[in-house]
Every structure is written in C-alpha cells, then in structure tokens.
Amino acid sequence: MGRSPEQRDEMRAEYDFRSLRGVVRGKYVGATAEGQRTVRLEPDVAAAFPDELAVNAALRQFLAEHPPEKAG
C-alpha cells in the first residue's frame, strides 16, 4: 500500500541533530532512577484503567487486602 504525500517520512539523512540547541540525551534518566518504575501493561489490562492514578488506586486496594509478606 502506498502512503499519501502527507504520510511519507520526510526525515533526511543530512539532518544533524547534534547541532540542535537544548537537546540533552538521557535528560530524564535520573528521574526514572529515583524511585519511579515503568511497567508495561498488557492491552487488555491497560484498557481497564483510564490513567496512572486509577492503576495506583487499584494496586493500593489490592495491597491493603493482600499485604506482602515481610522478608527476613
């Protein structure tokens, strides 16, 4: 199937992204490492939650009803 002109990739090999000002590689890697965890939900599970607040509320309820066993 052909793409319409609007859908064609216009990225060119001669673009030099190193010359862009304000671009920082790995800018947010520190924030993720500081107590945040990214978890990928399966599509059927993700469909049940409108946002991260709903996911956290459901997990907190689950933990209240099923406290994790303490190690040690």
HTML snippet that shows the backbone in 3Dmol.js (N, CA, C, O; Angstrom):
<script src="https://3Dmol.org/build/3Dmol-min.js"></script>
<div id="view" style="width:600px;height:400px;position:relative"></div>
<script>
const pdb = `
ATOM      1  N   MET A   1       0.837  -1.180   0.000  1.00  0.00           N
ATOM      2  CA  MET A   1       0.000   0.000   0.000  1.00  0.00           C
ATOM      3  C   MET A   1       0.880   1.242   0.000  1.00  0.00           C
ATOM      4  O   MET A   1       1.846   1.323   0.758  1.00  0.00           O
ATOM      5  N   GLY A   2       0.557   2.181  -0.825  1.00  0.00           N
ATOM      6  CA  GLY A   2       1.313   3.416  -0.874  1.00  0.00           C
ATOM      7  C   GLY A   2       0.801   4.406   0.159  1.00  0.00           C
ATOM      8  O   GLY A   2      -0.365   4.380   0.552  1.00  0.00           O
ATOM      9  N   ARG A   3       1.681   5.256   0.575  1.00  0.00           N
ATOM     10  CA  ARG A   3       1.307   6.293   1.532  1.00  0.00           C
ATOM     11  C   ARG A   3       0.965   7.571   0.780  1.00  0.00           C
ATOM     12  O   ARG A   3       1.475   7.833  -0.309  1.00  0.00           O
ATOM     13  N   SER A   4       0.100   8.347   1.384  1.00  0.00           N
ATOM     14  CA  SER A   4      -0.207   9.650   0.813  1.00  0.00           C
ATOM     15  C   SER A   4       0.996  10.557   1.020  1.00  0.00           C
ATOM     16  O   SER A   4       1.832  10.269   1.877  1.00  0.00           O
ATOM     17  N   PRO A   5       1.112  11.642   0.263  1.00  0.00           N
ATOM     18  CA  PRO A   5       2.256  12.549   0.462  1.00  0.00           C
ATOM     19  C   PRO A   5       2.378  13.059   1.890  1.00  0.00           C
ATOM     20  O   PRO A   5       3.494  13.286   2.357  1.00  0.00           O
ATOM     21  N   GLU A   6       1.255  13.248   2.610  1.00  0.00           N
ATOM     22  CA  GLU A   6       1.304  13.726   3.986  1.00  0.00           C
ATOM     23  C   GLU A   6       1.885  12.685   4.933  1.00  0.00           C
ATOM     24  O   GLU A   6       2.428  13.032   5.981  1.00  0.00           O
ATOM     25  N   GLN A   7       1.773  11.407   4.568  1.00  0.00           N
ATOM     26  CA  GLN A   7       2.224  10.344   5.450  1.00  0.00           C
ATOM     27  C   GLN A   7       3.660   9.916   5.191  1.00  0.00           C
ATOM     28  O   GLN A   7       4.222   9.157   5.980  1.00  0.00           O
ATOM     29  N   ARG A   8       4.263  10.378   4.114  1.00  0.00           N
ATOM     30  CA  ARG A   8       5.624   9.975   3.803  1.00  0.00           C
ATOM     31  C   ARG A   8       6.597  10.572   4.814  1.00  0.00           C
ATOM     32  O   ARG A   8       6.443  11.710   5.258  1.00  0.00           O
ATOM     33  N   ASP A   9       7.589   9.782   5.158  1.00  0.00           N
ATOM     34  CA  ASP A   9       8.616  10.233   6.091  1.00  0.00           C
ATOM     35  C   ASP A   9       9.493  11.262   5.395  1.00  0.00           C
ATOM     36  O   ASP A   9      10.060  10.988   4.338  1.00  0.00           O
ATOM     37  N   GLU A  10       9.603  12.438   5.982  1.00  0.00           N
ATOM     38  CA  GLU A  10      10.412  13.481   5.382  1.00  0.00           C
ATOM     39  C   GLU A  10      11.757  13.628   6.077  1.00  0.00           C
ATOM     40  O   GLU A  10      12.463  14.610   5.850  1.00  0.00           O
ATOM     41  N   MET A  11      12.122  12.667   6.920  1.00  0.00           N
ATOM     42  CA  MET A  11      13.397  12.714   7.599  1.00  0.00           C
ATOM     43  C   MET A  11      14.500  12.488   6.575  1.00  0.00           C
ATOM     44  O   MET A  11      14.446  11.539   5.793  1.00  0.00           O
ATOM     45  N   ARG A  12      15.472  13.341   6.581  1.00  0.00           N
ATOM     46  CA  ARG A  12      16.556  13.242   5.615  1.00  0.00           C
ATOM     47  C   ARG A  12      17.845  12.851   6.320  1.00  0.00           C
ATOM     48  O   ARG A  12      18.064  13.206   7.478  1.00  0.00           O
ATOM     49  N   ALA A  13      18.681  12.128   5.623  1.00  0.00           N
ATOM     50  CA  ALA A  13      19.942  11.655   6.188  1.00  0.00           C
ATOM     51  C   ALA A  13      20.869  12.812   6.555  1.00  0.00           C
ATOM     52  O   ALA A  13      21.709  12.669   7.442  1.00  0.00           O
ATOM     53  N   GLU A  14      20.728  13.939   5.893  1.00  0.00           N
ATOM     54  CA  GLU A  14      21.646  15.049   6.149  1.00  0.00           C
ATOM     55  C   GLU A  14      21.300  15.879   7.377  1.00  0.00           C
ATOM     56  O   GLU A  14      22.033  16.809   7.713  1.00  0.00           O
ATOM     57  N   TYR A  15      20.189  15.558   8.060  1.00  0.00           N
ATOM     58  CA  TYR A  15      19.872  16.285   9.290  1.00  0.00           C
ATOM     59  C   TYR A  15      20.926  15.961  10.340  1.00  0.00           C
ATOM     60  O   TYR A  15      21.260  14.795  10.550  1.00  0.00           O
ATOM     61  N   ASP A  16      21.448  16.986  10.998  1.00  0.00           N
ATOM     62  CA  ASP A  16      22.458  16.796  12.039  1.00  0.00           C
ATOM     63  C   ASP A  16      21.859  17.233  13.369  1.00  0.00           C
ATOM     64  O   ASP A  16      21.849  18.423  13.684  1.00  0.00           O
ATOM     65  N   PHE A  17      21.367  16.293  14.139  1.00  0.00           N
ATOM     66  CA  PHE A  17      20.697  16.602  15.391  1.00  0.00           C
ATOM     67  C   PHE A  17      21.684  17.031  16.484  1.00  0.00           C
ATOM     68  O   PHE A  17      21.273  17.576  17.508  1.00  0.00           O
ATOM     69  N   ARG A  18      22.967  16.790  16.272  1.00  0.00           N
ATOM     70  CA  ARG A  18      23.956  17.220  17.257  1.00  0.00           C
ATOM     71  C   ARG A  18      24.050  18.733  17.322  1.00  0.00           C
ATOM     72  O   ARG A  18      24.489  19.286  18.331  1.00  0.00           O
ATOM     73  N   SER A  19      23.642  19.408  16.256  1.00  0.00           N
ATOM     74  CA  SER A  19      23.752  20.866  16.222  1.00  0.00           C
ATOM     75  C   SER A  19      22.549  21.570  16.856  1.00  0.00           C
ATOM     76  O   SER A  19      22.551  22.795  16.976  1.00  0.00           O
ATOM     77  N   LEU A  20      21.536  20.828  17.260  1.00  0.00           N
ATOM     78  CA  LEU A  20      20.356  21.431  17.871  1.00  0.00           C
ATOM     79  C   LEU A  20      20.674  21.891  19.289  1.00  0.00           C
ATOM     80  O   LEU A  20      21.298  21.164  20.063  1.00  0.00           O
ATOM     81  N   ARG A  21      20.242  23.092  19.618  1.00  0.00           N
ATOM     82  CA  ARG A  21      20.468  23.613  20.962  1.00  0.00           C
ATOM     83  C   ARG A  21      19.383  23.104  21.907  1.00  0.00           C
ATOM     84  O   ARG A  21      18.230  22.937  21.507  1.00  0.00           O
ATOM     85  N   GLY A  22      19.753  22.863  23.145  1.00  0.00           N
ATOM     86  CA  GLY A  22      18.784  22.464  24.152  1.00  0.00           C
ATOM     87  C   GLY A  22      18.451  20.984  24.157  1.00  0.00           C
ATOM     88  O   GLY A  22      17.678  20.530  25.000  1.00  0.00           O
ATOM     89  N   VAL A  23      19.012  20.233  23.243  1.00  0.00           N
ATOM     90  CA  VAL A  23      18.741  18.800  23.191  1.00  0.00           C
ATOM     91  C   VAL A  23      19.745  18.102  24.096  1.00  0.00           C
ATOM     92  O   VAL A  23      20.956  18.248  23.929  1.00  0.00           O
ATOM     93  N   VAL A  24      19.228  17.344  25.055  1.00  0.00           N
ATOM     94  CA  VAL A  24      20.084  16.645  26.004  1.00  0.00           C
ATOM     95  C   VAL A  24      19.738  15.170  25.959  1.00  0.00           C
ATOM     96  O   VAL A  24      18.598  14.783  26.218  1.00  0.00           O
ATOM     97  N   ARG A  25      20.712  14.355  25.632  1.00  0.00           N
ATOM     98  CA  ARG A  25      20.486  12.917  25.577  1.00  0.00           C
ATOM     99  C   ARG A  25      20.363  12.376  26.999  1.00  0.00           C
ATOM    100  O   ARG A  25      21.196  12.673  27.855  1.00  0.00           O
ATOM    101  N   GLY A  26      19.322  11.580  27.248  1.00  0.00           N
ATOM    102  CA  GLY A  26      19.124  10.985  28.562  1.00  0.00           C
ATOM    103  C   GLY A  26      18.697  11.978  29.627  1.00  0.00           C
ATOM    104  O   GLY A  26      18.982  11.776  30.808  1.00  0.00           O
ATOM    105  N   LYS A  27      18.029  13.033  29.237  1.00  0.00           N
ATOM    106  CA  LYS A  27      17.660  14.111  30.152  1.00  0.00           C
ATOM    107  C   LYS A  27      16.840  13.617  31.345  1.00  0.00           C
ATOM    108  O   LYS A  27      17.009  14.128  32.453  1.00  0.00           O
ATOM    109  N   TYR A  28      15.974  12.656  31.148  1.00  0.00           N
ATOM    110  CA  TYR A  28      15.065  12.217  32.208  1.00  0.00           C
ATOM    111  C   TYR A  28      15.462  10.886  32.835  1.00  0.00           C
ATOM    112  O   TYR A  28      14.704  10.338  33.635  1.00  0.00           O
ATOM    113  N   VAL A  29      16.607  10.367  32.495  1.00  0.00           N
ATOM    114  CA  VAL A  29      17.003   9.064  33.026  1.00  0.00           C
ATOM    115  C   VAL A  29      17.164   9.111  34.543  1.00  0.00           C
ATOM    116  O   VAL A  29      16.865   8.122  35.213  1.00  0.00           O
ATOM    117  N   GLY A  30      17.622  10.216  35.101  1.00  0.00           N
ATOM    118  CA  GLY A  30      17.777  10.335  36.546  1.00  0.00           C
ATOM    119  C   GLY A  30      16.459  10.298  37.279  1.00  0.00           C
ATOM    120  O   GLY A  30      16.366   9.701  38.351  1.00  0.00           O
ATOM    121  N   ALA A  31      15.434  10.926  36.722  1.00  0.00           N
ATOM    122  CA  ALA A  31      14.117  10.945  37.369  1.00  0.00           C
ATOM    123  C   ALA A  31      13.540   9.541  37.442  1.00  0.00           C
ATOM    124  O   ALA A  31      12.903   9.186  38.434  1.00  0.00           O
ATOM    125  N   THR A  32      13.750   8.751  36.422  1.00  0.00           N
ATOM    126  CA  THR A  32      13.234   7.384  36.426  1.00  0.00           C
ATOM    127  C   THR A  32      13.987   6.545  37.460  1.00  0.00           C
ATOM    128  O   THR A  32      13.395   5.687  38.115  1.00  0.00           O
ATOM    129  N   ALA A  33      15.255   6.785  37.603  1.00  0.00           N
ATOM    130  CA  ALA A  33      16.048   6.005  38.539  1.00  0.00           C
ATOM    131  C   ALA A  33      15.751   6.359  39.987  1.00  0.00           C
ATOM    132  O   ALA A  33      16.067   5.577  40.883  1.00  0.00           O
ATOM    133  N   GLU A  34      15.152   7.513  40.239  1.00  0.00           N
ATOM    134  CA  GLU A  34      14.888   7.962  41.607  1.00  0.00           C
ATOM    135  C   GLU A  34      13.501   7.548  42.085  1.00  0.00           C
ATOM    136  O   GLU A  34      12.635   8.398  42.292  1.00  0.00           O
ATOM    137  N   GLY A  35      13.290   6.270  42.257  1.00  0.00           N
ATOM    138  CA  GLY A  35      12.064   5.781  42.861  1.00  0.00           C
ATOM    139  C   GLY A  35      10.898   5.574  41.919  1.00  0.00           C
ATOM    140  O   GLY A  35       9.829   5.145  42.355  1.00  0.00           O
ATOM    141  N   GLN A  36      11.068   5.860  40.663  1.00  0.00           N
ATOM    142  CA  GLN A  36       9.980   5.613  39.721  1.00  0.00           C
ATOM    143  C   GLN A  36      10.266   4.331  38.963  1.00  0.00           C
ATOM    144  O   GLN A  36      11.415   3.997  38.675  1.00  0.00           O
ATOM    145  N   ARG A  37       9.200   3.629  38.650  1.00  0.00           N
ATOM    146  CA  ARG A  37       9.336   2.384  37.914  1.00  0.00           C
ATOM    147  C   ARG A  37       8.364   2.400  36.755  1.00  0.00           C
ATOM    148  O   ARG A  37       7.194   2.743  36.923  1.00  0.00           O
ATOM    149  N   THR A  38       8.832   2.041  35.609  1.00  0.00           N
ATOM    150  CA  THR A  38       7.972   1.952  34.438  1.00  0.00           C
ATOM    151  C   THR A  38       7.553   0.503  34.265  1.00  0.00           C
ATOM    152  O   THR A  38       8.388  -0.402  34.258  1.00  0.00           O
ATOM    153  N   VAL A  39       6.259   0.294  34.128  1.00  0.00           N
ATOM    154  CA  VAL A  39       5.715  -1.048  33.961  1.00  0.00           C
ATOM    155  C   VAL A  39       4.829  -1.044  32.731  1.00  0.00           C
ATOM    156  O   VAL A  39       3.966  -0.178  32.588  1.00  0.00           O
ATOM    157  N   ARG A  40       5.031  -1.993  31.853  1.00  0.00           N
ATOM    158  CA  ARG A  40       4.212  -2.103  30.659  1.00  0.00           C
ATOM    159  C   ARG A  40       3.039  -3.035  30.942  1.00  0.00           C
ATOM    160  O   ARG A  40       3.224  -4.195  31.308  1.00  0.00           O
ATOM    161  N   LEU A  41       1.832  -2.508  30.765  1.00  0.00           N
ATOM    162  CA  LEU A  41       0.622  -3.310  30.976  1.00  0.00           C
ATOM    163  C   LEU A  41       0.199  -3.949  29.662  1.00  0.00           C
ATOM    164  O   LEU A  41       0.349  -3.363  28.590  1.00  0.00           O
ATOM    165  N   GLU A  42      -0.323  -5.140  29.765  1.00  0.00           N
ATOM    166  CA  GLU A  42      -0.892  -5.783  28.588  1.00  0.00           C
ATOM    167  C   GLU A  42      -2.103  -4.967  28.144  1.00  0.00           C
ATOM    168  O   GLU A  42      -2.763  -4.351  28.980  1.00  0.00           O
ATOM    169  N   PRO A  43      -2.407  -4.949  26.854  1.00  0.00           N
ATOM    170  CA  PRO A  43      -3.500  -4.112  26.341  1.00  0.00           C
ATOM    171  C   PRO A  43      -4.843  -4.328  27.032  1.00  0.00           C
ATOM    172  O   PRO A  43      -5.571  -3.364  27.271  1.00  0.00           O
ATOM    173  N   ASP A  44      -5.184  -5.574  27.358  1.00  0.00           N
ATOM    174  CA  ASP A  44      -6.477  -5.824  27.997  1.00  0.00           C
ATOM    175  C   ASP A  44      -6.518  -5.264  29.412  1.00  0.00           C
ATOM    176  O   ASP A  44      -7.570  -4.812  29.865  1.00  0.00           O
ATOM    177  N   VAL A  45      -5.395  -5.285  30.115  1.00  0.00           N
ATOM    178  CA  VAL A  45      -5.328  -4.723  31.453  1.00  0.00           C
ATOM    179  C   VAL A  45      -5.337  -3.197  31.376  1.00  0.00           C
ATOM    180  O   VAL A  45      -6.056  -2.543  32.131  1.00  0.00           O
ATOM    181  N   ALA A  46      -4.555  -2.636  30.482  1.00  0.00           N
ATOM    182  CA  ALA A  46      -4.477  -1.181  30.331  1.00  0.00           C
ATOM    183  C   ALA A  46      -5.837  -0.586  29.977  1.00  0.00           C
ATOM    184  O   ALA A  46      -6.141   0.538  30.374  1.00  0.00           O
ATOM    185  N   ALA A  47      -6.644  -1.315  29.246  1.00  0.00           N
ATOM    186  CA  ALA A  47      -7.967  -0.819  28.840  1.00  0.00           C
ATOM    187  C   ALA A  47      -8.882  -0.594  30.043  1.00  0.00           C
ATOM    188  O   ALA A  47      -9.839   0.175  29.957  1.00  0.00           O
ATOM    189  N   ALA A  48      -8.595  -1.258  31.161  1.00  0.00           N
ATOM    190  CA  ALA A  48      -9.441  -1.135  32.345  1.00  0.00           C
ATOM    191  C   ALA A  48      -9.127   0.114  33.170  1.00  0.00           C
ATOM    192  O   ALA A  48      -9.873   0.446  34.091  1.00  0.00           O
ATOM    193  N   PHE A  49      -8.030   0.810  32.851  1.00  0.00           N
ATOM    194  CA  PHE A  49      -7.599   1.948  33.648  1.00  0.00           C
ATOM    195  C   PHE A  49      -7.453   3.190  32.778  1.00  0.00           C
ATOM    196  O   PHE A  49      -6.746   3.167  31.771  1.00  0.00           O
ATOM    197  N   PRO A  50      -8.124   4.279  33.167  1.00  0.00           N
ATOM    198  CA  PRO A  50      -8.034   5.492  32.349  1.00  0.00           C
ATOM    199  C   PRO A  50      -6.709   6.237  32.500  1.00  0.00           C
ATOM    200  O   PRO A  50      -6.310   6.972  31.598  1.00  0.00           O
ATOM    201  N   ASP A  51      -6.022   6.055  33.634  1.00  0.00           N
ATOM    202  CA  ASP A  51      -4.768   6.789  33.847  1.00  0.00           C
ATOM    203  C   ASP A  51      -3.972   6.148  34.979  1.00  0.00           C
ATOM    204  O   ASP A  51      -4.407   5.163  35.576  1.00  0.00           O
ATOM    205  N   GLU A  52      -2.799   6.717  35.269  1.00  0.00           N
ATOM    206  CA  GLU A  52      -1.927   6.141  36.289  1.00  0.00           C
ATOM    207  C   GLU A  52      -2.521   6.241  37.692  1.00  0.00           C
ATOM    208  O   GLU A  52      -2.223   5.403  38.543  1.00  0.00           O
ATOM    209  N   LEU A  53      -3.349   7.243  37.948  1.00  0.00           N
ATOM    210  CA  LEU A  53      -3.995   7.359  39.255  1.00  0.00           C
ATOM    211  C   LEU A  53      -4.905   6.163  39.516  1.00  0.00           C
ATOM    212  O   LEU A  53      -4.950   5.646  40.632  1.00  0.00           O
ATOM    213  N   ALA A  54      -5.619   5.732  38.501  1.00  0.00           N
ATOM    214  CA  ALA A  54      -6.505   4.571  38.644  1.00  0.00           C
ATOM    215  C   ALA A  54      -5.706   3.294  38.877  1.00  0.00           C
ATOM    216  O   ALA A  54      -6.111   2.441  39.667  1.00  0.00           O
ATOM    217  N   VAL A  55      -4.587   3.163  38.201  1.00  0.00           N
ATOM    218  CA  VAL A  55      -3.736   1.985  38.399  1.00  0.00           C
ATOM    219  C   VAL A  55      -3.213   1.972  39.830  1.00  0.00           C
ATOM    220  O   VAL A  55      -3.265   0.943  40.504  1.00  0.00           O
ATOM    221  N   ASN A  56      -2.708   3.114  40.296  1.00  0.00           N
ATOM    222  CA  ASN A  56      -2.183   3.180  41.660  1.00  0.00           C
ATOM    223  C   ASN A  56      -3.266   2.909  42.700  1.00  0.00           C
ATOM    224  O   ASN A  56      -3.006   2.223  43.688  1.00  0.00           O
ATOM    225  N   ALA A  57      -4.474   3.432  42.497  1.00  0.00           N
ATOM    226  CA  ALA A  57      -5.570   3.189  43.435  1.00  0.00           C
ATOM    227  C   ALA A  57      -5.900   1.702  43.496  1.00  0.00           C
ATOM    228  O   ALA A  57      -6.107   1.155  44.580  1.00  0.00           O
ATOM    229  N   ALA A  58      -5.950   1.051  42.348  1.00  0.00           N
ATOM    230  CA  ALA A  58      -6.256  -0.383  42.322  1.00  0.00           C
ATOM    231  C   ALA A  58      -5.159  -1.188  43.006  1.00  0.00           C
ATOM    232  O   ALA A  58      -5.450  -2.136  43.735  1.00  0.00           O
ATOM    233  N   LEU A  59      -3.915  -0.825  42.780  1.00  0.00           N
ATOM    234  CA  LEU A  59      -2.813  -1.548  43.419  1.00  0.00           C
ATOM    235  C   LEU A  59      -2.794  -1.325  44.924  1.00  0.00           C
ATOM    236  O   LEU A  59      -2.505  -2.248  45.685  1.00  0.00           O
ATOM    237  N   ARG A  60      -3.102  -0.100  45.359  1.00  0.00           N
ATOM    238  CA  ARG A  60      -3.158   0.157  46.805  1.00  0.00           C
ATOM    239  C   ARG A  60      -4.274  -0.645  47.465  1.00  0.00           C
ATOM    240  O   ARG A  60      -4.099  -1.170  48.565  1.00  0.00           O
ATOM    241  N   GLN A  61      -5.417  -0.739  46.796  1.00  0.00           N
ATOM    242  CA  GLN A  61      -6.518  -1.530  47.335  1.00  0.00           C
ATOM    243  C   GLN A  61      -6.116  -3.002  47.414  1.00  0.00           C
ATOM    244  O   GLN A  61      -6.373  -3.672  48.415  1.00  0.00           O
ATOM    245  N   PHE A  62      -5.490  -3.492  46.360  1.00  0.00           N
ATOM    246  CA  PHE A  62      -5.033  -4.879  46.365  1.00  0.00           C
ATOM    247  C   PHE A  62      -4.059  -5.130  47.512  1.00  0.00           C
ATOM    248  O   PHE A  62      -4.164  -6.140  48.208  1.00  0.00           O
ATOM    249  N   LEU A  63      -3.103  -4.207  47.712  1.00  0.00           N
ATOM    250  CA  LEU A  63      -2.118  -4.379  48.782  1.00  0.00           C
ATOM    251  C   LEU A  63      -2.758  -4.305  50.166  1.00  0.00           C
ATOM    252  O   LEU A  63      -2.312  -4.985  51.090  1.00  0.00           O
ATOM    253  N   ALA A  64      -3.790  -3.493  50.315  1.00  0.00           N
ATOM    254  CA  ALA A  64      -4.489  -3.412  51.600  1.00  0.00           C
ATOM    255  C   ALA A  64      -5.182  -4.733  51.911  1.00  0.00           C
ATOM    256  O   ALA A  64      -5.239  -5.161  53.064  1.00  0.00           O
ATOM    257  N   GLU A  65      -5.703  -5.368  50.882  1.00  0.00           N
ATOM    258  CA  GLU A  65      -6.407  -6.642  51.063  1.00  0.00           C
ATOM    259  C   GLU A  65      -5.464  -7.838  51.073  1.00  0.00           C
ATOM    260  O   GLU A  65      -5.809  -8.894  51.603  1.00  0.00           O
ATOM    261  N   HIS A  66      -4.279  -7.681  50.492  1.00  0.00           N
ATOM    262  CA  HIS A  66      -3.294  -8.764  50.390  1.00  0.00           C
ATOM    263  C   HIS A  66      -1.916  -8.214  50.735  1.00  0.00           C
ATOM    264  O   HIS A  66      -1.088  -8.025  49.845  1.00  0.00           O
ATOM    265  N   PRO A  67      -1.657  -7.953  52.029  1.00  0.00           N
ATOM    266  CA  PRO A  67      -0.357  -7.381  52.400  1.00  0.00           C
ATOM    267  C   PRO A  67       0.794  -8.297  51.979  1.00  0.00           C
ATOM    268  O   PRO A  67       0.711  -9.517  52.116  1.00  0.00           O
ATOM    269  N   PRO A  68       1.857  -7.699  51.471  1.00  0.00           N
ATOM    270  CA  PRO A  68       3.007  -8.533  51.086  1.00  0.00           C
ATOM    271  C   PRO A  68       3.679  -9.125  52.310  1.00  0.00           C
ATOM    272  O   PRO A  68       3.711  -8.505  53.373  1.00  0.00           O
ATOM    273  N   GLU A  69       4.213 -10.319  52.158  1.00  0.00           N
ATOM    274  CA  GLU A  69       4.932 -10.967  53.258  1.00  0.00           C
ATOM    275  C   GLU A  69       6.249 -10.237  53.474  1.00  0.00           C
ATOM    276  O   GLU A  69       6.941  -9.877  52.522  1.00  0.00           O
ATOM    277  N   LYS A  70       6.576 -10.030  54.720  1.00  0.00           N
ATOM    278  CA  LYS A  70       7.834  -9.356  55.046  1.00  0.00           C
ATOM    279  C   LYS A  70       8.981 -10.349  54.904  1.00  0.00           C
ATOM    280  O   LYS A  70       8.901 -11.477  55.389  1.00  0.00           O
ATOM    281  N   ALA A  71      10.040  -9.923  54.243  1.00  0.00           N
ATOM    282  CA  ALA A  71      11.226 -10.770  54.079  1.00  0.00           C
ATOM    283  C   ALA A  71      12.067 -10.687  55.346  1.00  0.00           C
ATOM    284  O   ALA A  71      12.114  -9.651  56.009  1.00  0.00           O
ATOM    285  N   GLY A  72      12.714 -11.768  55.665  1.00  0.00           N
ATOM    286  CA  GLY A  72      13.652 -11.710  56.780  1.00  0.00           C
ATOM    287  C   GLY A  72      13.302 -12.580  57.843  1.00  0.00           C
ATOM    288  O   GLY A  72      14.005 -12.636  58.852  1.00  0.00           O
TER     289      GLY A  72
END
`;
const viewer = $3Dmol.createViewer("view");
viewer.addModel(pdb, "pdb");
viewer.setStyle({}, {cartoon: {color: "spectrum"}});
viewer.zoomTo();
viewer.render();
</script>
